[in-house]
Amino acid sequence: MPPHRTARLTISLTIVTALAWIVAQLMGANAWVAEQAGFIPLRFAISTDGFIVPDWLTPFTATLVHGDIVHIAFNLVMLVYCGRAVEQVLGALPLALLYIIGAAAAAFAQYLVNPSSSVPMIGASGAISAVLAVYALLFSRNEVRAIGPIPAHWVRALWLAAGWTGVQWLLGFATSRGSYQIATAAHVGGFLVGLAMARPLLAWRYRRA
């Protein structure tokens, strides 16, 4: 069966996300959409008015909001590349849960780091980080051995977590003085949740098969 026939959710997510960005661009309302639908930690700390999207929904609507063409293009390339492969292994429903919980974890991690921030966090990269984590676990070819009582699969996950966190920290440091800010905590939060969900989702998938 062709890959695209077993990755309908990934393709649908890609199309919906791209269309949301295109519509905002055509309307010239990207900044307004980011403020209304982006995840703003401060909204969870104080009472706020004038917002259309409810607070609790913004961790998910933020995945549909992006900045420039480079931002959305990079995210969608990663989603298509990793999402199609993961969906073929896990199926659509487990991937949907992974994406949703990854988005929530990314927002929660960003809130923990800076709960008083009034800057909207936008983009699907937190949710995609969860998908990327599962992709890395499923398709990594490097041999990993157990370390004492720690099983090999946990050693692999710990190495991936350490490597991803280090890369994100370096990227955050490199962009900290520029106009483009990377939500480092969100990327790490999504990735860690993806690592934690990989084996349970695999077990659920094949229990249902």
Accessible surface in RSA format (square Angstrom, percent):
REM  Atomic radii and reference values for relative SASA: ProtOr
REM  Chains: A
REM  Algorithm: Lee & Richards
REM  Probe-radius: 1.40
REM  Slices: 20
REM RES _ NUM      All-atoms   Total-Side   Main-Chain    Non-polar    All polar
REM                ABS   REL    ABS   REL    ABS   REL    ABS   REL    ABS   REL
RES MET A   1   173.93  90.1  95.52  63.2  78.40 186.7  98.10  83.4  75.83 100.5
RES PRO A   2    53.47  39.0  46.75  42.6   6.72  24.4  52.74  43.5   0.74   4.6
RES PRO A   3    64.94  47.3  64.85  59.1   0.08   0.3  64.94  53.6   0.00   0.0
RES HIS A   4    92.00  50.3  90.25  62.7   1.75   4.5  61.50  63.4  30.50  35.5
RES ARG A   5   134.84  56.6 123.30  62.9  11.55  27.5  17.93  24.5 116.91  70.9
RES THR A   6    49.68  35.3  37.39  37.9  12.29  29.3  44.73  60.1   4.95   7.5
RES ALA A   7     0.00   0.0   0.00   0.0   0.00   0.0   0.00   0.0   0.00   0.0
RES ARG A   8   168.42  70.7 166.05  84.6   2.37   5.6  62.50  85.4 105.92  64.2
RES LEU A   9    41.51  23.1  36.71  26.3   4.80  12.1  40.37  28.4   1.14   3.1
RES THR A  10     0.04   0.0   0.04   0.0   0.00   0.0   0.04   0.1   0.00   0.0
RES ILE A  11    59.57  33.9  58.99  43.9   0.58   1.4  59.57  42.9   0.00   0.0
RES SER A  12    55.49  46.9  52.15  69.6   3.35   7.7  26.78  57.0  28.72  40.2
RES LEU A  13    38.22  21.3  37.47  26.8   0.75   1.9  38.14  26.8   0.08   0.2
RES THR A  14    21.88  15.6  21.88  22.2   0.00   0.0  21.88  29.4   0.00   0.0
RES ILE A  15    91.54  52.1  88.61  66.0   2.93   7.1  91.40  65.8   0.14   0.4
RES VAL A  16    79.40  52.2  77.65  70.3   1.75   4.2  78.50  68.2   0.90   2.5
RES THR A  17     1.44   1.0   1.44   1.5   0.00   0.0   0.19   0.3   1.24   1.9
RES ALA A  18    25.06  23.0  24.92  38.5   0.14   0.3  25.06  35.3   0.00   0.0
RES LEU A  19    97.68  54.4  97.55  69.8   0.12   0.3  97.68  68.6   0.00   0.0
RES ALA A  20    34.68  31.9  18.79  29.0  15.89  36.2  28.12  39.6   6.57  17.4
RES TRP A  21    35.81  14.4  33.71  16.3   2.10   4.9  35.81  19.1   0.00   0.0
RES ILE A  22    73.50  41.8  72.87  54.3   0.63   1.5  73.50  52.9   0.00   0.0
RES VAL A  23    78.15  51.4  77.50  70.2   0.65   1.6  78.15  67.9   0.00   0.0
RES ALA A  24     6.02   5.5   4.15   6.4   1.87   4.3   5.72   8.1   0.31   0.8
RES GLN A  25    74.22  41.5  55.89  40.8  18.33  43.6  15.82  33.7  58.40  44.3
RES LEU A  26   147.35  82.1 112.92  80.8  34.43  86.6 116.44  81.8  30.92  83.2
RES MET A  27   139.86  72.4 105.16  69.6  34.69  82.6  95.81  81.5  44.05  58.4
RES GLY A  28    70.10  86.4   0.00   N/A  70.10  86.4  34.93  95.8  35.17  78.8
RES ALA A  29    18.72  17.2  14.39  22.2   4.32   9.8  18.72  26.4   0.00   0.0
RES ASN A  30    35.68  24.6  33.54  32.4   2.14   5.2  18.54  44.6  17.14  16.6
RES ALA A  31    86.68  79.7  69.38 107.1  17.30  39.4  77.99 109.8   8.69  23.0
RES TRP A  32   133.93  53.7 128.07  62.0   5.86  13.8 112.85  60.2  21.08  34.2
RES VAL A  33    36.74  24.2  36.15  32.7   0.59   1.4  36.74  31.9   0.00   0.0
RES ALA A  34    15.07  13.9  15.07  23.3   0.00   0.0  15.07  21.2   0.00   0.0
RES GLU A  35    86.39  49.6  86.27  65.3   0.12   0.3  15.98  30.9  70.41  57.5
RES GLN A  36    14.02   7.8  14.02  10.2   0.00   0.0   4.21   9.0   9.81   7.4
RES ALA A  37    12.76  11.7  12.76  19.7   0.00   0.0  12.76  18.0   0.00   0.0
RES GLY A  38     0.00   0.0   0.00   N/A   0.00   0.0   0.00   0.0   0.00   0.0
RES PHE A  39     6.13   3.1   6.13   3.8   0.00   0.0   6.13   3.7   0.00   0.0
RES ILE A  40    10.08   5.7  10.01   7.5   0.07   0.2  10.01   7.2   0.07   0.2
RES PRO A  41     2.29   1.7   2.29   2.1   0.00   0.0   2.29   1.9   0.00   0.0
RES LEU A  42    47.17  26.3  47.17  33.7   0.00   0.0  47.17  33.1   0.00   0.0
RES ARG A  43    10.55   4.4   7.50   3.8   3.05   7.3   2.29   3.1   8.26   5.0
RES PHE A  44    85.32  42.7  52.08  32.3  33.24  86.5  57.52  34.9  27.80  79.6
RES ALA A  45    59.53  54.7  22.44  34.6  37.09  84.4  30.00  42.3  29.52  78.2
RES ILE A  46    94.49  53.8  80.52  60.0  13.98  33.7  89.87  64.7   4.62  12.5
RES SER A  47   110.32  93.2  73.58  98.2  36.74  84.6  54.32 115.7  56.00  78.5
RES THR A  48    44.57  31.7  17.66  17.9  26.91  64.1  19.77  26.6  24.80  37.5
RES ASP A  49   133.05  93.2 106.24 105.7  26.81  63.4  39.31  92.5  93.74  93.5
RES GLY A  50    69.05  85.1   0.00   N/A  69.05  85.1  43.54 119.5  25.51  57.1
RES PHE A  51    57.32  28.7  28.75  17.8  28.57  74.4  29.50  17.9  27.82  79.6
RES ILE A  52   123.92  70.5 100.06  74.5  23.86  57.5 105.58  76.0  18.34  49.8
RES VAL A  53    23.96  15.8  22.20  20.1   1.76   4.2  23.69  20.6   0.27   0.7
RES PRO A  54    61.93  45.1  50.78  46.3  11.15  40.5  61.93  51.1   0.00   0.0
RES ASP A  55    46.77  32.8  43.38  43.2   3.40   8.0  12.90  30.4  33.87  33.8
RES TRP A  56   167.38  67.2 159.49  77.2   7.89  18.5 145.50  77.6  21.89  35.5
RES LEU A  57    57.46  32.0  57.46  41.1   0.00   0.0  57.46  40.4   0.00   0.0
RES THR A  58     0.06   0.0   0.06   0.1   0.00   0.0   0.00   0.0   0.06   0.1
RES PRO A  59    15.78  11.5  13.90  12.7   1.88   6.8  13.90  11.5   1.88  11.7
RES PHE A  60    64.20  32.1  59.66  37.0   4.55  11.8  60.52  36.7   3.68  10.5
RES THR A  61    26.35  18.7  24.89  25.2   1.46   3.5  25.98  34.9   0.37   0.6
RES ALA A  62     0.69   0.6   0.69   1.1   0.00   0.0   0.69   1.0   0.00   0.0
RES THR A  63    12.33   8.8  12.33  12.5   0.00   0.0   4.63   6.2   7.70  11.6
RES LEU A  64    62.63  34.9  60.06  43.0   2.57   6.5  60.06  42.2   2.57   6.9
RES VAL A  65     5.47   3.6   3.26   3.0   2.20   5.3   5.47   4.7   0.00   0.0
RES HIS A  66     0.53   0.3   0.00   0.0   0.53   1.4   0.00   0.0   0.53   0.6
RES GLY A  67    22.16  27.3   0.00   N/A  22.16  27.3  21.28  58.4   0.88   2.0
RES ASP A  68    78.11  54.7  68.30  68.0   9.81  23.2  39.12  92.1  38.99  38.9
RES ILE A  69   103.81  59.1 102.23  76.2   1.58   3.8 102.23  73.6   1.58   4.3
RES VAL A  70   106.74  70.2 103.25  93.5   3.49   8.4 106.38  92.4   0.35   1.0
RES HIS A  71    23.52  12.9  19.04  13.2   4.48  11.5  15.09  15.6   8.43   9.8
RES ILE A  72     4.85   2.8   4.85   3.6   0.00   0.0   4.85   3.5   0.00   0.0
RES ALA A  73    44.22  40.7  37.11  57.3   7.11  16.2  44.08  62.1   0.14   0.4
RES PHE A  74   131.58  65.8 125.93  78.0   5.64  14.7 130.95  79.4   0.62   1.8
RES ASN A  75     5.87   4.0   5.77   5.6   0.10   0.2   0.10   0.2   5.77   5.6
RES LEU A  76    21.88  12.2  21.75  15.6   0.13   0.3  21.88  15.4   0.00   0.0
RES VAL A  77    97.35  64.1  93.05  84.2   4.30  10.4  96.60  83.9   0.75   2.0
RES MET A  78    46.66  24.2  46.66  30.9   0.00   0.0  26.74  22.7  19.92  26.4
RES LEU A  79     0.91   0.5   0.91   0.6   0.00   0.0   0.91   0.6   0.00   0.0
RES VAL A  80    48.60  32.0  48.51  43.9   0.09   0.2  48.51  42.1   0.09   0.2
RES TYR A  81   141.63  66.1 129.14  73.5  12.49  32.5  94.79  71.2  46.84  57.7
RES CYS A  82     1.22   0.9   1.22   1.4   0.00   0.0   0.00   0.0   1.22   1.3
RES GLY A  83     0.00   0.0   0.00   N/A   0.00   0.0   0.00   0.0   0.00   0.0
RES ARG A  84    72.88  30.6  72.88  37.2   0.00   0.0  12.17  16.6  60.72  36.8
RES ALA A  85    22.89  21.0  17.79  27.4   5.10  11.6  21.92  30.9   0.97   2.6
RES VAL A  86     0.00   0.0   0.00   0.0   0.00   0.0   0.00   0.0   0.00   0.0
RES GLU A  87     6.52   3.7   4.59   3.5   1.93   4.6   0.78   1.5   5.74   4.7
RES GLN A  88    77.61  43.4  53.99  39.5  23.63  56.3  15.35  32.7  62.26  47.2
RES VAL A  89    36.84  24.2  32.48  29.4   4.36  10.5  35.67  31.0   1.17   3.2
RES LEU A  90     0.00   0.0   0.00   0.0   0.00   0.0   0.00   0.0   0.00   0.0
RES GLY A  91    10.00  12.3   0.00   N/A  10.00  12.3  10.00  27.4   0.00   0.0
RES ALA A  92    51.19  47.1  43.14  66.6   8.04  18.3  43.32  61.0   7.86  20.8
RES LEU A  93    92.08  51.3  86.01  61.5   6.07  15.3  89.08  62.6   3.00   8.1
RES PRO A  94     1.12   0.8   1.12   1.0   0.00   0.0   1.12   0.9   0.00   0.0
RES LEU A  95     0.56   0.3   0.56   0.4   0.00   0.0   0.56   0.4   0.00   0.0
RES ALA A  96    24.96  23.0  22.97  35.4   1.99   4.5  24.96  35.2   0.00   0.0
RES LEU A  97    66.84  37.2  66.84  47.8   0.00   0.0  66.84  46.9   0.00   0.0
RES LEU A  98     0.00   0.0   0.00   0.0   0.00   0.0   0.00   0.0   0.00   0.0
RES TYR A  99    15.60   7.3  15.60   8.9   0.00   0.0  14.53  10.9   1.07   1.3
RES ILE A 100    87.40  49.7  86.61  64.5   0.79   1.9  87.40  62.9   0.00   0.0
RES ILE A 101    72.87  41.5  72.22  53.8   0.65   1.6  72.87  52.5   0.00   0.0
RES GLY A 102     0.00   0.0   0.00   N/A   0.00   0.0   0.00   0.0   0.00   0.0
RES ALA A 103     4.16   3.8   1.56   2.4   2.60   5.9   3.33   4.7   0.83   2.2
RES ALA A 104    38.15  35.1  33.64  51.9   4.50  10.2  34.24  48.2   3.90  10.3
RES ALA A 105    17.79  16.4   8.86  13.7   8.93  20.3  15.79  22.2   2.00   5.3
RES ALA A 106     1.92   1.8   1.92   3.0   0.00   0.0   1.92   2.7   0.00   0.0
RES ALA A 107     1.67   1.5   1.67   2.6   0.00   0.0   1.67   2.4   0.00   0.0
RES PHE A 108   125.23  62.7 121.13  75.0   4.10  10.7 124.86  75.7   0.37   1.1
RES ALA A 109    18.51  17.0  16.33  25.2   2.18   5.0  18.06  25.4   0.45   1.2
RES GLN A 110    35.48  19.8  35.47  25.9   0.00   0.0   3.37   7.2  32.11  24.4
RES TYR A 111    60.86  28.4  60.86  34.6   0.00   0.0  34.20  25.7  26.66  32.9
RES LEU A 112   111.47  62.1  86.94  62.2  24.52  61.6  88.93  62.5  22.54  60.6
RES VAL A 113   104.14  68.5  74.08  67.1  30.06  72.4  80.66  70.1  23.49  63.7
RES ASN A 114    64.23  44.3  63.25  61.1   0.98   2.4  10.91  26.3  53.31  51.5
RES PRO A 115    56.47  41.2  56.18  51.2   0.30   1.1  56.41  46.6   0.06   0.4
RES SER A 116    79.20  66.9  65.26  87.1  13.94  32.1  39.34  83.8  39.85  55.8
RES SER A 117    21.08  17.8  13.76  18.4   7.32  16.9  11.37  24.2   9.71  13.6
RES SER A 118    72.41  61.2  57.34  76.5  15.07  34.7  23.71  50.5  48.70  68.2
RES VAL A 119   106.62  70.2 101.44  91.8   5.18  12.5 102.73  89.3   3.89  10.5
RES PRO A 120    42.43  30.9  30.74  28.0  11.69  42.5  30.74  25.4  11.69  72.6
RES MET A 121    24.74  12.8  18.77  12.4   5.97  14.2  24.45  20.8   0.29   0.4
RES ILE A 122    45.60  25.9  31.54  23.5  14.06  33.9  31.60  22.8  13.99  38.0
RES GLY A 123     7.28   9.0   0.00   N/A   7.28   9.0   0.00   0.0   7.28  16.3
RES ALA A 124     0.24   0.2   0.24   0.4   0.00   0.0   0.24   0.3   0.00   0.0
RES SER A 125    23.08  19.5  21.69  29.0   1.38   3.2  13.29  28.3   9.79  13.7
RES GLY A 126     5.97   7.4   0.00   N/A   5.97   7.4   2.60   7.1   3.37   7.5
RES ALA A 127     0.93   0.9   0.00   0.0   0.93   2.1   0.00   0.0   0.93   2.5
RES ILE A 128     7.05   4.0   7.05   5.3   0.00   0.0   7.05   5.1   0.00   0.0
RES SER A 129     4.62   3.9   3.46   4.6   1.16   2.7   0.99   2.1   3.63   5.1
RES ALA A 130     0.00   0.0   0.00   0.0   0.00   0.0   0.00   0.0   0.00   0.0
RES VAL A 131     0.00   0.0   0.00   0.0   0.00   0.0   0.00   0.0   0.00   0.0
RES LEU A 132    29.00  16.2  29.00  20.7   0.00   0.0  29.00  20.4   0.00   0.0
RES ALA A 133     0.00   0.0   0.00   0.0   0.00   0.0   0.00   0.0   0.00   0.0
RES VAL A 134     0.04   0.0   0.04   0.0   0.00   0.0   0.04   0.0   0.00   0.0
RES TYR A 135    46.13  21.5  46.13  26.2   0.00   0.0  24.58  18.5  21.55  26.6
RES ALA A 136    21.02  19.3  14.85  22.9   6.17  14.0  21.02  29.6   0.00   0.0
RES LEU A 137    35.33  19.7  19.11  13.7  16.22  40.8  19.24  13.5  16.09  43.3
RES LEU A 138    47.54  26.5  17.35  12.4  30.18  75.9  19.97  14.0  27.57  74.2
RES PHE A 139    83.76  41.9  66.38  41.1  17.38  45.2  72.04  43.7  11.72  33.5
RES SER A 140    41.58  35.1  14.36  19.2  27.22  62.7  15.33  32.6  26.26  36.8
RES ARG A 141   230.46  96.8 196.14 100.0  34.31  81.7  76.45 104.5 154.01  93.3
RES ASN A 142   112.03  77.3 106.24 102.7   5.79  13.9  21.30  51.3  90.72  87.7
RES GLU A 143   169.36  97.2 137.91 104.3  31.45  74.9  59.46 115.0 109.90  89.7
RES VAL A 144    35.76  23.5  18.00  16.3  17.77  42.8  21.12  18.3  14.65  39.7
RES ARG A 145   208.47  87.5 197.86 100.9  10.61  25.3  71.27  97.4 137.20  83.2
RES ALA A 146    58.00  53.3  34.91  53.9  23.09  52.5  34.91  49.2  23.09  61.2
RES ILE A 147   103.20  58.7  99.34  74.0   3.86   9.3 102.44  73.8   0.76   2.1
RES GLY A 148    67.42  83.1   0.00   N/A  67.42  83.1  37.09 101.8  30.33  67.9
RES PRO A 149   134.22  97.8 100.24  91.4  33.98 123.5 113.97  94.1  20.26 125.9
RES ILE A 150    64.77  36.9  62.93  46.9   1.84   4.4  64.77  46.6   0.00   0.0
RES PRO A 151    59.40  43.3  52.34  47.7   7.06  25.7  59.40  49.0   0.00   0.0
RES ALA A 152    38.62  35.5  34.60  53.4   4.02   9.2  34.60  48.7   4.02  10.7
RES HIS A 153    62.85  34.3  56.07  39.0   6.78  17.4  44.06  45.4  18.79  21.9
RES TRP A 154   121.60  48.8 121.60  58.9   0.00   0.0 101.67  54.2  19.93  32.3
RES VAL A 155     5.95   3.9   5.67   5.1   0.27   0.7   5.94   5.2   0.00   0.0
RES ARG A 156    50.21  21.1  49.78  25.4   0.43   1.0   8.54  11.7  41.66  25.3
RES ALA A 157     8.41   7.7   7.92  12.2   0.49   1.1   8.18  11.5   0.22   0.6
RES LEU A 158    99.13  55.2  94.63  67.7   4.50  11.3  95.22  66.9   3.91  10.5
RES TRP A 159   174.17  69.9 167.85  81.2   6.32  14.8 155.04  82.7  19.13  31.0
RES LEU A 160    45.60  25.4  41.78  29.9   3.81   9.6  44.80  31.5   0.79   2.1
RES ALA A 161    15.49  14.2  15.02  23.2   0.47   1.1  15.35  21.6   0.15   0.4
RES ALA A 162    63.02  57.9  43.84  67.7  19.18  43.6  54.24  76.4   8.79  23.3
RES GLY A 163    39.60  48.8   0.00   N/A  39.60  48.8  38.03 104.4   1.57   3.5
RES TRP A 164    51.05  20.5  46.08  22.3   4.97  11.7  48.36  25.8   2.68   4.4
RES THR A 165    56.96  40.5  56.87  57.7   0.09   0.2  50.62  68.0   6.34   9.6
RES GLY A 166    31.73  39.1   0.00   N/A  31.73  39.1  31.07  85.3   0.65   1.5
RES VAL A 167    76.82  50.5  75.36  68.2   1.46   3.5  76.01  66.0   0.80   2.2
RES GLN A 168     5.47   3.1   5.47   4.0   0.00   0.0   0.00   0.0   5.47   4.1
RES TRP A 169   155.21  62.3 153.39  74.2   1.82   4.3 124.52  66.4  30.69  49.8
RES LEU A 170   106.78  59.5 103.64  74.1   3.14   7.9 103.77  72.9   3.01   8.1
RES LEU A 171    77.69  43.3  77.42  55.4   0.28   0.7  77.69  54.6   0.00   0.0
RES GLY A 172    15.11  18.6   0.00   N/A  15.11  18.6  10.76  29.5   4.35   9.8
RES PHE A 173   142.82  71.5 130.02  80.5  12.80  33.3 134.87  81.8   7.95  22.8
RES ALA A 174    79.68  73.3  42.15  65.0  37.53  85.4  50.28  70.8  29.40  77.9
RES THR A 175    33.44  23.8  30.78  31.2   2.67   6.4  32.70  43.9   0.75   1.1
RES SER A 176    59.23  50.0  39.22  52.3  20.01  46.1  32.33  68.8  26.90  37.7
RES ARG A 177   235.95  99.1 198.25 101.1  37.70  89.8  79.22 108.3 156.73  95.0
RES GLY A 178    41.64  51.4   0.00   N/A  41.64  51.4  31.45  86.3  10.20  22.8
RES SER A 179   125.44 106.0  80.76 107.8  44.68 102.9  57.85 123.2  67.59  94.7
RES TYR A 180   109.78  51.3 105.84  60.2   3.94  10.3  92.39  69.4  17.39  21.4
RES GLN A 181   109.13  61.0  86.07  62.9  23.05  54.9  54.44 115.9  54.69  41.5
RES ILE A 182    41.60  23.7  22.53  16.8  19.06  45.9  25.93  18.7  15.67  42.5
RES ALA A 183    22.80  21.0  14.77  22.8   8.03  18.3  18.01  25.4   4.79  12.7
RES THR A 184    34.21  24.3  32.05  32.5   2.17   5.2  28.94  38.9   5.28   8.0
RES ALA A 185    16.91  15.5   7.66  11.8   9.24  21.0  14.29  20.1   2.62   6.9
RES ALA A 186     2.82   2.6   2.82   4.4   0.00   0.0   2.82   4.0   0.00   0.0
RES HIS A 187    25.20  13.8  25.20  17.5   0.00   0.0  20.05  20.7   5.14   6.0
RES VAL A 188    22.97  15.1  22.97  20.8   0.00   0.0  22.97  20.0   0.00   0.0
RES GLY A 189     9.42  11.6   0.00   N/A   9.42  11.6   9.25  25.4   0.17   0.4
RES GLY A 190     0.00   0.0   0.00   N/A   0.00   0.0   0.00   0.0   0.00   0.0
RES PHE A 191     5.11   2.6   5.11   3.2   0.00   0.0   5.11   3.1   0.00   0.0
RES LEU A 192    79.93  44.5  75.10  53.7   4.83  12.1  75.73  53.2   4.21  11.3
RES VAL A 193    36.52  24.0  35.01  31.7   1.51   3.6  36.52  31.7   0.00   0.0
RES GLY A 194     0.00   0.0   0.00   N/A   0.00   0.0   0.00   0.0   0.00   0.0
RES LEU A 195    16.63   9.3   8.88   6.4   7.75  19.5   9.04   6.3   7.59  20.4
RES ALA A 196    61.88  56.9  46.72  72.1  15.17  34.5  48.99  69.0  12.90  34.2
RES MET A 197    28.26  14.6  27.11  17.9   1.16   2.8  28.22  24.0   0.05   0.1
RES ALA A 198     1.91   1.8   1.91   2.9   0.00   0.0   1.91   2.7   0.00   0.0
RES ARG A 199   132.90  55.8 129.09  65.8   3.81   9.1  40.51  55.4  92.39  56.0
RES PRO A 200    81.33  59.3  68.70  62.6  12.64  45.9  76.87  63.5   4.47  27.8
RES LEU A 201     9.26   5.2   9.25   6.6   0.01   0.0   9.26   6.5   0.00   0.0
RES LEU A 202    45.61  25.4  45.15  32.3   0.46   1.1  45.46  31.9   0.14   0.4
RES ALA A 203    48.56  44.7  34.23  52.8  14.34  32.6  45.24  63.7   3.33   8.8
RES TRP A 204    70.40  28.3  70.40  34.1   0.00   0.0  52.14  27.8  18.27  29.6
RES ARG A 205    75.64  31.8  75.20  38.3   0.44   1.0   1.07   1.5  74.57  45.2
RES TYR A 206   132.56  61.9 114.89  65.4  17.67  46.0  89.18  67.0  43.38  53.5
RES ARG A 207   177.72  74.6 145.21  74.0  32.51  77.4  74.67 102.0 103.05  62.5
RES ARG A 208   125.12  52.5  87.63  44.7  37.49  89.3  35.88  49.0  89.23  54.1
RES ALA A 209   103.31  95.0  33.52  51.7  69.79 158.8  72.59 102.2  30.72  81.4
END  Absolute sums over single chains surface
CHAIN  1 A    11542.6       9596.8       1945.8       8149.8       3392.7
END  Absolute sums over all chains
TOTAL         11542.6       9596.8       1945.8       8149.8       3392.7
